[in-house]
Amino acid sequence: MGAGTGGGTLLPMIDSLLRRTGMSPGSIDHVAVSVGPGSFTGVRVGLATAKGFALGANARVSGVSTLEALAASYGLTQGTVCAILHAGRGEVYAAFYNWVNSELQALGPEAVLSPEALALQTSLPSLGDIHLIGDAVAAYRDRLQVNFCGRARVTDEGLSAKPTAATVARLALRQIQRDPTGTLHGKEVDPVYLRRAEAELNWEKGLLKSPLERLLKAL
């Protein structure tokens, strides 16, 4: 279940899929969902839907990083990948991963930062070529290649790479195999935002007014 799917289409899509496969909600014992980073609204809608569905089906929930799903969806089985997604405000969401014995391993924490700062997040001398993938690569391609000092590799596959539902399910299955008990009803599965929403910042700055304040001002 992807966290970026529109709220108005997500439930009908799930219902259609269940009907086509002849399955009922009660036959689902585990729900996989991407938890971000990404669109604040998309992450909230996806995760809320996954938790609500799991609650109704008495199923468990596994949350998967959107950046990890992006890296795992890319057709690379060895070497280093940097998954990069648009974050707005001239920044990107990004994380580095390395393939070791056919397993994708994170090289550091996920971050939200400028394209120029991205190359400083890991020890470049210890790495070979780094495959840059995701929807933000095309927009910042020149700046990224300069800051990665010639180590960046950009391919057509990388430019079009997307985190897929199938990859989210596969990564969730690995979590289940490592921890068979899982998380009932998704109580411990939280969204990953990496930064606060614009509305929260504007509220603290006093740029947004409560409905009561707006009403009193209008009187």
GROMACS elastic network, one bead per residue, 0.5 to 0.9 nm:
[ bonds ]
;  ai    aj funct       b0    kb
    1     4     6  0.89340   500
    1     5     6  0.83330   500
    1    10     6  0.87779   500
    1    14     6  0.88532   500
    1    31     6  0.76088   500
    1    32     6  0.59432   500
    1    34     6  0.66331   500
    1    46     6  0.69983   500
    1    47     6  0.85227   500
    1    49     6  0.88699   500
    1    50     6  0.71536   500
    1   164     6  0.89889   500
    1   165     6  0.58467   500
    1   166     6  0.88456   500
    1   168     6  0.74734   500
    1   169     6  0.79751   500
    2     5     6  0.59557   500
    2    32     6  0.85458   500
    2    33     6  0.57740   500
    2    34     6  0.53573   500
    2    35     6  0.81747   500
    2    42     6  0.85596   500
    2    43     6  0.82935   500
    2    46     6  0.61526   500
    2    47     6  0.84781   500
    2    66     6  0.84964   500
    2   163     6  0.83759   500
    2   164     6  0.76220   500
    2   165     6  0.60219   500
    2   168     6  0.78298   500
    3     6     6  0.85844   500
    3    33     6  0.66803   500
    3    34     6  0.53372   500
    3    35     6  0.62383   500
    3    36     6  0.69427   500
    3    38     6  0.81192   500
    3    39     6  0.83705   500
    3    41     6  0.87173   500
    3    42     6  0.52363   500
    3    44     6  0.72443   500
    3    45     6  0.66561   500
    3    47     6  0.63157   500
    3    66     6  0.82441   500
    4     7     6  0.87387   500
    4    34     6  0.84443   500
    4    36     6  0.86263   500
    4    38     6  0.74971   500
    4    39     6  0.68841   500
    4    41     6  0.80212   500
    4    43     6  0.60856   500
    4    44     6  0.88962   500
    4    45     6  0.78578   500
    4    46     6  0.65709   500
    5     8     6  0.86151   500
    5     9     6  0.73025   500
    5    10     6  0.60679   500
    5    42     6  0.62948   500
    5    43     6  0.86587   500
    5    45     6  0.78763   500
    5    46     6  0.67630   500
    6     9     6  0.55801   500
    6    10     6  0.60337   500
    6    41     6  0.88825   500
    6    42     6  0.67813   500
    6    45     6  0.76810   500
    6    46     6  0.83372   500
    7    10     6  0.53700   500
    7    11     6  0.74681   500
    7    41     6  0.88598   500
    7    42     6  0.76713   500
    7    45     6  0.59044   500
    7    46     6  0.75559   500
    7    49     6  0.84997   500
    8    11     6  0.72033   500
    8    12     6  0.78364   500
    9    12     6  0.55087   500
    9    13     6  0.60641   500
    9    14     6  0.87322   500
   10    13     6  0.51775   500
   10    14     6  0.63279   500
   10    15     6  0.87360   500
   10    45     6  0.87982   500
   10    46     6  0.80261   500
   10    49     6  0.81338   500
   11    14     6  0.50381   500
   11    15     6  0.61228   500
   11    16     6  0.85301   500
   11    49     6  0.77685   500
   12    16     6  0.60299   500
   12    17     6  0.85247   500
   13    16     6  0.50780   500
   13    17     6  0.61240   500
   13    18     6  0.86352   500
   14    17     6  0.50987   500
   14    18     6  0.62084   500
   14    19     6  0.86194   500
   15    18     6  0.52178   500
   15    19     6  0.62167   500
   15    20     6  0.86824   500
   16    19     6  0.51207   500
   16    20     6  0.61481   500
   16    21     6  0.86464   500
   17    20     6  0.51685   500
   17    21     6  0.62036   500
   17    22     6  0.84353   500
   17    23     6  0.84248   500
   18    21     6  0.52564   500
   18    22     6  0.58845   500
   18    23     6  0.50016   500
   18    24     6  0.62819   500
   18    25     6  0.76106   500
   19    22     6  0.50452   500
   19    23     6  0.63902   500
   19    24     6  0.77696   500
   20    23     6  0.78686   500
   21    24     6  0.89283   500
   23    26     6  0.82042   500
   23    27     6  0.64286   500
   23    28     6  0.80601   500
   24    27     6  0.54069   500
   24    28     6  0.73009   500
   24    57     6  0.89952   500
   25    28     6  0.55195   500
   25    29     6  0.86981   500
   25    53     6  0.78504   500
   25    54     6  0.86664   500
   25    56     6  0.78184   500
   25    57     6  0.54979   500
   26    29     6  0.75500   500
   26    56     6  0.81003   500
   26    58     6  0.74759   500
   26    59     6  0.82724   500
   27    57     6  0.77022   500
   28    31     6  0.74189   500
   28    54     6  0.82746   500
   28    57     6  0.66512   500
   28    58     6  0.83406   500
   28    59     6  0.64716   500
   28    60     6  0.89738   500
   29    54     6  0.80677   500
   29    57     6  0.73700   500
   29    58     6  0.71491   500
   29    60     6  0.62458   500
   29    61     6  0.88162   500
   30    54     6  0.74107   500
   30    58     6  0.88056   500
   30    59     6  0.50990   500
   30    61     6  0.57629   500
   30    62     6  0.75441   500
   30   176     6  0.89346   500
   30   182     6  0.86748   500
   30   184     6  0.89532   500
   31    50     6  0.66349   500
   31    51     6  0.82977   500
   31    53     6  0.81570   500
   31    54     6  0.64966   500
   31    59     6  0.67989   500
   31    60     6  0.60558   500
   31    62     6  0.62903   500
   31    63     6  0.86508   500
   31   169     6  0.82701   500
   31   172     6  0.84828   500
   31   186     6  0.88479   500
   32    50     6  0.75927   500
   32    60     6  0.85707   500
   32    61     6  0.58293   500
   32    63     6  0.60853   500
   32    64     6  0.72557   500
   32   165     6  0.86246   500
   32   168     6  0.65543   500
   32   169     6  0.56184   500
   32   170     6  0.88904   500
   32   171     6  0.86402   500
   32   172     6  0.58359   500
   32   173     6  0.83303   500
   33    46     6  0.71300   500
   33    47     6  0.65767   500
   33    50     6  0.65193   500
   33    61     6  0.74532   500
   33    62     6  0.63656   500
   33    63     6  0.51301   500
   33    64     6  0.60672   500
   33    65     6  0.86768   500
   33   165     6  0.82326   500
   33   168     6  0.67053   500
   33   169     6  0.77621   500
   33   172     6  0.81480   500
   34    37     6  0.86896   500
   34    43     6  0.77052   500
   34    46     6  0.76007   500
   34    47     6  0.75001   500
   34    62     6  0.85003   500
   34    63     6  0.56264   500
   34    65     6  0.56385   500
   34    66     6  0.53589   500
   34    69     6  0.78611   500
   34   163     6  0.88893   500
   34   165     6  0.83983   500
   34   168     6  0.65021   500
   34   191     6  0.86215   500
   35    38     6  0.83535   500
   35    43     6  0.59736   500
   35    44     6  0.83119   500
   35    46     6  0.77607   500
   35    47     6  0.65019   500
   35    63     6  0.57071   500
   35    64     6  0.58524   500
   35    65     6  0.56392   500
   35    66     6  0.63151   500
   35   189     6  0.80120   500
   35   190     6  0.69998   500
   35   192     6  0.57612   500
   35   193     6  0.85024   500
   36    39     6  0.77115   500
   36    40     6  0.83733   500
   36    42     6  0.86518   500
   36    43     6  0.58529   500
   36    64     6  0.79671   500
   36    65     6  0.57426   500
   36    67     6  0.74190   500
   36   191     6  0.62138   500
   36   193     6  0.62928   500
   36   194     6  0.86900   500
   37    40     6  0.80519   500
   37    43     6  0.74609   500
   37    65     6  0.72407   500
   37    66     6  0.61525   500
   37    67     6  0.72000   500
   37    85     6  0.85229   500
   37    87     6  0.85227   500
   37    93     6  0.68757   500
   37    94     6  0.89754   500
   37   110     6  0.86007   500
   37   112     6  0.89833   500
   37   191     6  0.77349   500
   37   192     6  0.51684   500
   37   193     6  0.50066   500
   37   194     6  0.66171   500
   38    41     6  0.85892   500
   38    42     6  0.72097   500
   38    43     6  0.64927   500
   38    66     6  0.75965   500
   38    85     6  0.75473   500
   38    86     6  0.77973   500
   38    87     6  0.69112   500
   38    93     6  0.77154   500
   38   192     6  0.81469   500
   38   193     6  0.68884   500
   39    42     6  0.50436   500
   39    43     6  0.59760   500
   39    44     6  0.84730   500
   39    87     6  0.78891   500
   39   193     6  0.82951   500
   40    43     6  0.53464   500
   40    44     6  0.62226   500
   40    45     6  0.86422   500
   40   191     6  0.89875   500
   40   193     6  0.69240   500
   40   197     6  0.71680   500
   41    44     6  0.51940   500
   41    45     6  0.60574   500
   41    46     6  0.84942   500
   42    45     6  0.52082   500
   42    46     6  0.60039   500
   42    47     6  0.84531   500
   43    46     6  0.52772   500
   43    47     6  0.60392   500
   43    48     6  0.83683   500
   43   191     6  0.66182   500
   43   192     6  0.80148   500
   43   193     6  0.82283   500
   44    47     6  0.53551   500
   44    48     6  0.58817   500
   44    49     6  0.83803   500
   44   191     6  0.70758   500
   45    48     6  0.52469   500
   45    49     6  0.60186   500
   45    50     6  0.85329   500
   46    49     6  0.52521   500
   46    50     6  0.61717   500
   46    51     6  0.86791   500
   47    50     6  0.50411   500
   47    51     6  0.61164   500
   47    52     6  0.84682   500
   47    63     6  0.84341   500
   47   186     6  0.89942   500
   47   189     6  0.83364   500
   47   190     6  0.79706   500
   47   191     6  0.71247   500
   48    51     6  0.51832   500
   48    52     6  0.60039   500
   48    53     6  0.84755   500
   49    52     6  0.50867   500
   49    53     6  0.59850   500
   49    54     6  0.84218   500
   50    53     6  0.52023   500
   50    54     6  0.60515   500
   50    55     6  0.85379   500
   50    61     6  0.73847   500
   50   185     6  0.88949   500
   50   186     6  0.81398   500
   51    54     6  0.50443   500
   51    55     6  0.60369   500
   51    56     6  0.86316   500
   51    59     6  0.89857   500
   51    60     6  0.86599   500
   51    61     6  0.70191   500
   51   185     6  0.59829   500
   51   186     6  0.56619   500
   51   187     6  0.79996   500
   51   189     6  0.86847   500
   52    55     6  0.50994   500
   52    56     6  0.63065   500
   52    57     6  0.86287   500
   52   185     6  0.79541   500
   52   186     6  0.89872   500
   53    56     6  0.52214   500
   53    57     6  0.61136   500
   53    58     6  0.83221   500
   53    59     6  0.80216   500
   53   185     6  0.86398   500
   54    57     6  0.50455   500
   54    58     6  0.55684   500
   54    60     6  0.61475   500
   54    61     6  0.66786   500
   54   184     6  0.80733   500
   54   185     6  0.54015   500
   54   186     6  0.73908   500
   55    58     6  0.50621   500
   55    59     6  0.64464   500
   55    60     6  0.82417   500
   55   184     6  0.82470   500
   55   185     6  0.51397   500
   55   186     6  0.81764   500
   56    59     6  0.77552   500
   56   185     6  0.87565   500
   57    60     6  0.88428   500
   57   185     6  0.89261   500
   58   184     6  0.75721   500
   58   185     6  0.67760   500
   59   183     6  0.87303   500
   59   184     6  0.63554   500
   59   185     6  0.60995   500
   59   186     6  0.85872   500
   60   181     6  0.86407   500
   60   182     6  0.62204   500
   60   183     6  0.52926   500
   60   185     6  0.52013   500
   60   186     6  0.62047   500
   61   172     6  0.88062   500
   61   182     6  0.71633   500
   61   183     6  0.57530   500
   61   184     6  0.64505   500
   61   185     6  0.60059   500
   61   187     6  0.83439   500
   61   188     6  0.88405   500
   61   189     6  0.73107   500
   62   169     6  0.89355   500
   62   172     6  0.57579   500
   62   173     6  0.85185   500
   62   175     6  0.73858   500
   62   176     6  0.77995   500
   62   182     6  0.72344   500
   62   183     6  0.69670   500
   62   186     6  0.70356   500
   62   189     6  0.69570   500
   63   168     6  0.85397   500
   63   172     6  0.70838   500
   63   186     6  0.82305   500
   63   189     6  0.58104   500
   63   190     6  0.77006   500
   63   191     6  0.84336   500
   64    67     6  0.86790   500
   64    68     6  0.73265   500
   64    69     6  0.70764   500
   64   168     6  0.62361   500
   64   169     6  0.85529   500
   64   171     6  0.69182   500
   64   172     6  0.64491   500
   64   175     6  0.89887   500
   65    68     6  0.51205   500
   65    69     6  0.61918   500
   65    70     6  0.85840   500
   65   168     6  0.82719   500
   65   192     6  0.78798   500
   66    69     6  0.50381   500
   66    70     6  0.61410   500
   66    71     6  0.87035   500
   66   163     6  0.64712   500
   66   168     6  0.80392   500
   67    71     6  0.62405   500
   67    72     6  0.85834   500
   67    82     6  0.89173   500
   67    83     6  0.57905   500
   67    84     6  0.73278   500
   67    85     6  0.77897   500
   67    93     6  0.80190   500
   67    94     6  0.69487   500
   67    95     6  0.66783   500
   67   110     6  0.80055   500
   67   134     6  0.88744   500
   67   163     6  0.74507   500
   68    71     6  0.50881   500
   68    72     6  0.60728   500
   68    73     6  0.84752   500
   68    83     6  0.75386   500
   68    95     6  0.79045   500
   68    96     6  0.89253   500
   68    97     6  0.78656   500
   68   104     6  0.83066   500
   68   106     6  0.80800   500
   68   163     6  0.80883   500
   68   168     6  0.86823   500
   68   171     6  0.86367   500
   69    72     6  0.50764   500
   69    73     6  0.59937   500
   69    74     6  0.88042   500
   69   162     6  0.81862   500
   69   164     6  0.69283   500
   69   165     6  0.85096   500
   69   167     6  0.58582   500
   69   168     6  0.56956   500
   69   171     6  0.74178   500
   70    73     6  0.51440   500
   70    74     6  0.66609   500
   70    83     6  0.63795   500
   70    84     6  0.85431   500
   70   133     6  0.79691   500
   70   134     6  0.71708   500
   70   161     6  0.68614   500
   70   162     6  0.54803   500
   70   164     6  0.72743   500
   70   167     6  0.81580   500
   70   168     6  0.89318   500
   71    74     6  0.54853   500
   71    75     6  0.86812   500
   71    76     6  0.85314   500
   71    81     6  0.64643   500
   71    82     6  0.72728   500
   71    83     6  0.56234   500
   71    95     6  0.88901   500
   71    96     6  0.85838   500
   71    97     6  0.72161   500
   71   104     6  0.82156   500
   71   133     6  0.75010   500
   71   134     6  0.84975   500
   71   161     6  0.83789   500
   71   162     6  0.85237   500
   71   163     6  0.75307   500
   72    75     6  0.76131   500
   72    76     6  0.79221   500
   72    77     6  0.87605   500
   72   104     6  0.70564   500
   72   163     6  0.77958   500
   72   167     6  0.67428   500
   72   168     6  0.88298   500
   72   171     6  0.83986   500
   73    76     6  0.84274   500
   73   161     6  0.70207   500
   73   162     6  0.67911   500
   73   163     6  0.58562   500
   73   164     6  0.65766   500
   73   166     6  0.86639   500
   73   167     6  0.60312   500
   73   168     6  0.88920   500
   74    77     6  0.86417   500
   74    81     6  0.86765   500
   74   133     6  0.77771   500
   74   157     6  0.73580   500
   74   158     6  0.68261   500
   74   161     6  0.60987   500
   74   162     6  0.78624   500
   74   163     6  0.84703   500
   75   157     6  0.79137   500
   75   158     6  0.86985   500
   75   161     6  0.89838   500
   76    79     6  0.74363   500
   76    80     6  0.86813   500
   76    81     6  0.82461   500
   76    99     6  0.81249   500
   76   131     6  0.89539   500
   77    98     6  0.89776   500
   77    99     6  0.60181   500
   77   100     6  0.83691   500
   77   101     6  0.86181   500
   77   102     6  0.60198   500
   77   103     6  0.81576   500
   77   104     6  0.83083   500
   78    98     6  0.71637   500
   78   100     6  0.68051   500
   78   101     6  0.80524   500
   78   102     6  0.71148   500
   78   103     6  0.88993   500
   78   104     6  0.87822   500
   79    97     6  0.84962   500
   79    98     6  0.56861   500
   79    99     6  0.55375   500
   79   100     6  0.79759   500
   79   127     6  0.84734   500
   79   128     6  0.75371   500
   79   129     6  0.75357   500
   79   130     6  0.74099   500
   79   131     6  0.81915   500
   80    96     6  0.71463   500
   80    97     6  0.57232   500
   80    99     6  0.65241   500
   80   127     6  0.74194   500
   80   128     6  0.74790   500
   80   129     6  0.69504   500
   80   130     6  0.51078   500
   80   131     6  0.62573   500
   80   132     6  0.89395   500
   81    95     6  0.83560   500
   81    96     6  0.57907   500
   81    97     6  0.51904   500
   81    98     6  0.62158   500
   81    99     6  0.82799   500
   81   129     6  0.87538   500
   81   130     6  0.55496   500
   81   132     6  0.61348   500
   81   133     6  0.72619   500
   82    94     6  0.67751   500
   82    95     6  0.56870   500
   82    97     6  0.62724   500
   82    98     6  0.87790   500
   82   130     6  0.66351   500
   82   131     6  0.59952   500
   82   133     6  0.62821   500
   82   134     6  0.85570   500
   83    93     6  0.80489   500
   83    94     6  0.54199   500
   83    95     6  0.55466   500
   83    96     6  0.64703   500
   83    97     6  0.78899   500
   83   131     6  0.83368   500
   83   132     6  0.62829   500
   83   133     6  0.51745   500
   83   134     6  0.58127   500
   83   137     6  0.89700   500
   84    92     6  0.63322   500
   84    93     6  0.56646   500
   84    95     6  0.70048   500
   84   132     6  0.70945   500
   84   133     6  0.59933   500
   84   135     6  0.68285   500
   84   136     6  0.58435   500
   84   137     6  0.66245   500
   85    91     6  0.89535   500
   85    92     6  0.55490   500
   85    93     6  0.50981   500
   85    94     6  0.64524   500
   85   133     6  0.84376   500
   85   134     6  0.55659   500
   85   135     6  0.54185   500
   85   137     6  0.77425   500
   86    90     6  0.83091   500
   86    91     6  0.68242   500
   86    93     6  0.62864   500
   86    94     6  0.89207   500
   86   134     6  0.84016   500
   86   135     6  0.65134   500
   86   137     6  0.86311   500
   87    90     6  0.73265   500
   87    91     6  0.53308   500
   87    93     6  0.56459   500
   87   112     6  0.72124   500
   87   113     6  0.85741   500
   87   136     6  0.85230   500
   88    91     6  0.55914   500
   88    92     6  0.69662   500
   89    92     6  0.85544   500
   90   113     6  0.84762   500
   90   114     6  0.65041   500
   90   115     6  0.80820   500
   91   112     6  0.65076   500
   91   113     6  0.51475   500
   91   115     6  0.64885   500
   92   111     6  0.80967   500
   92   112     6  0.55125   500
   92   113     6  0.56401   500
   92   114     6  0.61424   500
   92   115     6  0.66160   500
   92   118     6  0.85980   500
   92   136     6  0.70277   500
   93   110     6  0.72017   500
   93   111     6  0.57328   500
   93   113     6  0.67759   500
   93   114     6  0.88553   500
   93   136     6  0.88417   500
   93   194     6  0.81566   500
   94   109     6  0.88786   500
   94   110     6  0.58112   500
   94   111     6  0.55487   500
   94   112     6  0.64361   500
   94   113     6  0.78878   500
   94   118     6  0.76258   500
   95   106     6  0.74552   500
   95   107     6  0.77065   500
   95   108     6  0.69266   500
   95   109     6  0.65614   500
   95   111     6  0.65176   500
   95   118     6  0.88686   500
   95   121     6  0.86886   500
   96   105     6  0.85932   500
   96   106     6  0.60276   500
   96   107     6  0.54052   500
   96   108     6  0.65104   500
   96   109     6  0.81325   500
   96   110     6  0.78845   500
   96   121     6  0.85098   500
   96   122     6  0.78246   500
   96   130     6  0.88588   500
   97   104     6  0.63295   500
   97   105     6  0.53957   500
   97   107     6  0.53275   500
   97   108     6  0.79282   500
   98   103     6  0.81204   500
   98   104     6  0.57097   500
   98   105     6  0.52983   500
   98   106     6  0.64757   500
   98   107     6  0.67074   500
   99   102     6  0.58531   500
   99   103     6  0.54315   500
   99   105     6  0.62046   500
   99   106     6  0.89482   500
  100   103     6  0.51597   500
  100   104     6  0.63827   500
  100   105     6  0.69796   500
  101   104     6  0.83891   500
  106   109     6  0.73855   500
  106   110     6  0.88087   500
  107   122     6  0.75489   500
  108   111     6  0.89752   500
  108   121     6  0.79203   500
  108   122     6  0.74549   500
  110   194     6  0.78105   500
  111   118     6  0.87031   500
  111   121     6  0.87458   500
  111   194     6  0.66207   500
  112   118     6  0.88601   500
  112   194     6  0.63603   500
  112   195     6  0.73876   500
  113   116     6  0.82234   500
  113   117     6  0.63535   500
  113   118     6  0.66605   500
  114   117     6  0.52968   500
  114   118     6  0.64607   500
  115   118     6  0.52218   500
  115   119     6  0.77433   500
  115   140     6  0.68803   500
  115   143     6  0.69125   500
  115   144     6  0.61261   500
  115   147     6  0.83456   500
  116   119     6  0.66348   500
  116   120     6  0.80586   500
  116   143     6  0.67556   500
  116   144     6  0.66365   500
  116   146     6  0.87314   500
  116   147     6  0.61553   500
  116   148     6  0.88910   500
  117   120     6  0.54642   500
  117   121     6  0.71170   500
  117   147     6  0.82453   500
  118   121     6  0.55868   500
  118   122     6  0.83169   500
  118   144     6  0.79699   500
  118   147     6  0.81639   500
  118   148     6  0.85790   500
  119   122     6  0.67509   500
  119   123     6  0.85806   500
  119   124     6  0.75522   500
  119   144     6  0.77114   500
  119   147     6  0.60508   500
  119   148     6  0.56025   500
  119   149     6  0.88543   500
  120   123     6  0.74256   500
  120   124     6  0.79607   500
  120   147     6  0.86268   500
  120   148     6  0.87488   500
  121   124     6  0.86871   500
  122   126     6  0.88988   500
  122   127     6  0.89118   500
  123   126     6  0.58169   500
  123   127     6  0.71008   500
  124   127     6  0.52352   500
  124   128     6  0.76863   500
  124   130     6  0.89697   500
  124   148     6  0.79756   500
  124   151     6  0.84211   500
  125   128     6  0.76788   500
  127   130     6  0.74721   500
  127   151     6  0.86837   500
  128   151     6  0.68219   500
  129   150     6  0.83111   500
  129   152     6  0.59108   500
  129   153     6  0.64067   500
  130   148     6  0.84541   500
  130   151     6  0.59046   500
  130   153     6  0.57839   500
  130   154     6  0.86468   500
  131   151     6  0.84970   500
  131   152     6  0.59807   500
  131   154     6  0.60773   500
  131   155     6  0.79063   500
  131   158     6  0.73915   500
  132   137     6  0.66693   500
  132   141     6  0.89286   500
  132   144     6  0.86959   500
  132   152     6  0.64298   500
  132   153     6  0.60434   500
  132   154     6  0.56434   500
  132   155     6  0.80975   500
  132   158     6  0.64824   500
  132   159     6  0.80132   500
  133   136     6  0.79607   500
  133   137     6  0.62372   500
  133   153     6  0.88905   500
  133   154     6  0.71385   500
  133   155     6  0.80309   500
  133   157     6  0.79316   500
  133   159     6  0.56540   500
  133   160     6  0.77272   500
  133   161     6  0.62538   500
  133   162     6  0.85687   500
  134   137     6  0.58139   500
  134   138     6  0.83185   500
  134   158     6  0.62376   500
  134   159     6  0.57316   500
  134   160     6  0.66942   500
  134   161     6  0.54698   500
  134   162     6  0.64292   500
  134   163     6  0.87081   500
  135   138     6  0.68433   500
  135   139     6  0.80366   500
  135   158     6  0.86765   500
  135   159     6  0.63935   500
  135   160     6  0.69294   500
  135   161     6  0.73626   500
  135   162     6  0.76053   500
  136   139     6  0.55126   500
  136   140     6  0.64816   500
  136   141     6  0.82090   500
  136   159     6  0.82303   500
  137   140     6  0.53794   500
  137   141     6  0.52522   500
  137   144     6  0.78446   500
  137   154     6  0.80678   500
  137   158     6  0.82757   500
  137   159     6  0.63828   500
  138   141     6  0.50538   500
  138   142     6  0.84392   500
  138   154     6  0.89284   500
  138   159     6  0.64813   500
  139   142     6  0.83171   500
  140   143     6  0.54813   500
  140   144     6  0.59993   500
  140   145     6  0.86060   500
  141   144     6  0.52062   500
  141   145     6  0.61239   500
  141   146     6  0.86691   500
  141   154     6  0.81558   500
  142   145     6  0.52863   500
  142   146     6  0.62901   500
  142   147     6  0.87462   500
  143   146     6  0.53107   500
  143   147     6  0.63152   500
  143   148     6  0.86776   500
  144   147     6  0.52295   500
  144   148     6  0.60611   500
  144   149     6  0.86728   500
  144   152     6  0.75089   500
  145   148     6  0.51791   500
  145   149     6  0.64161   500
  145   150     6  0.60988   500
  145   151     6  0.74188   500
  145   152     6  0.55378   500
  145   153     6  0.80818   500
  145   154     6  0.87705   500
  146   149     6  0.53465   500
  146   150     6  0.67412   500
  146   152     6  0.85958   500
  147   150     6  0.79987   500
  147   152     6  0.88123   500
  148   151     6  0.54880   500
  148   152     6  0.57310   500
  149   152     6  0.74344   500
  150   153     6  0.82022   500
  153   158     6  0.88125   500
  154   157     6  0.82987   500
  154   158     6  0.62109   500
  154   159     6  0.70647   500
  155   159     6  0.62461   500
  155   160     6  0.87043   500
  156   159     6  0.51215   500
  156   160     6  0.63393   500
  156   161     6  0.84790   500
  157   160     6  0.52932   500
  157   161     6  0.58197   500
  158   162     6  0.86125   500
  159   162     6  0.87938   500
  161   164     6  0.89819   500
  163   166     6  0.85973   500
  163   167     6  0.68957   500
  163   168     6  0.74508   500
  164   167     6  0.52549   500
  164   168     6  0.63813   500
  164   169     6  0.87451   500
  165   168     6  0.50112   500
  165   169     6  0.61982   500
  165   170     6  0.86200   500
  166   169     6  0.51211   500
  166   170     6  0.62087   500
  166   171     6  0.87367   500
  167   171     6  0.61268   500
  167   172     6  0.84050   500
  168   171     6  0.52781   500
  168   172     6  0.60783   500
  168   173     6  0.85875   500
  169   172     6  0.50204   500
  169   173     6  0.61064   500
  169   174     6  0.87964   500
  170   173     6  0.50700   500
  170   174     6  0.65839   500
  170   175     6  0.89243   500
  171   174     6  0.51945   500
  171   175     6  0.65592   500
  171   176     6  0.88636   500
  172   176     6  0.62822   500
  172   177     6  0.86858   500
  173   177     6  0.61946   500
  173   178     6  0.86581   500
  174   177     6  0.50471   500
  174   178     6  0.62695   500
  174   179     6  0.85733   500
  175   178     6  0.51442   500
  175   179     6  0.60507   500
  175   180     6  0.79786   500
  175   182     6  0.80358   500
  176   181     6  0.74624   500
  176   182     6  0.61646   500
  177   180     6  0.55625   500
  179   182     6  0.57560   500
  181   184     6  0.82540   500
  182   186     6  0.88134   500
  183   186     6  0.54621   500
  183   187     6  0.68204   500
  183   188     6  0.67169   500
  183   189     6  0.78386   500
  184   187     6  0.67366   500
  184   188     6  0.85273   500
  185   188     6  0.84745   500
  185   189     6  0.89019   500
  186   189     6  0.51135   500
  186   190     6  0.82463   500
  187   190     6  0.79758   500
  192   195     6  0.86626   500
  193   196     6  0.69471   500
  193   197     6  0.82903   500
  196   199     6  0.83474   500
  196   200     6  0.65903   500
  196   201     6  0.71065   500
  197   200     6  0.53610   500
  197   201     6  0.66490   500
  197   202     6  0.88409   500
  198   201     6  0.52040   500
  198   202     6  0.61365   500
  198   203     6  0.85385   500
  199   202     6  0.51021   500
  199   203     6  0.60252   500
  199   204     6  0.86824   500
  199   207     6  0.89642   500
  199   208     6  0.77473   500
  200   203     6  0.51017   500
  200   204     6  0.63786   500
  200   205     6  0.87152   500
  200   208     6  0.89933   500
  201   204     6  0.52475   500
  201   205     6  0.62738   500
  201   206     6  0.87173   500
  201   207     6  0.86308   500
  202   206     6  0.61783   500
  202   207     6  0.50069   500
  202   208     6  0.59338   500
  203   206     6  0.51070   500
  203   207     6  0.57255   500
  203   209     6  0.72535   500
  203   210     6  0.89389   500
  204   207     6  0.75314   500
  204   208     6  0.81455   500
  205   208     6  0.78296   500
  206   209     6  0.69933   500
  209   212     6  0.80205   500
  209   213     6  0.59286   500
  209   214     6  0.62715   500
  210   213     6  0.51817   500
  210   214     6  0.63490   500
  210   215     6  0.86927   500
  211   214     6  0.51423   500
  211   215     6  0.61647   500
  211   216     6  0.87027   500
  212   215     6  0.50670   500
  212   216     6  0.61823   500
  212   217     6  0.85436   500
  213   216     6  0.51991   500
  213   217     6  0.61164   500
  213   218     6  0.86324   500
  214   217     6  0.51143   500
  214   218     6  0.62372   500
  214   219     6  0.89160   500
  215   218     6  0.51337   500
  215   219     6  0.65100   500
  216   219     6  0.52787   500
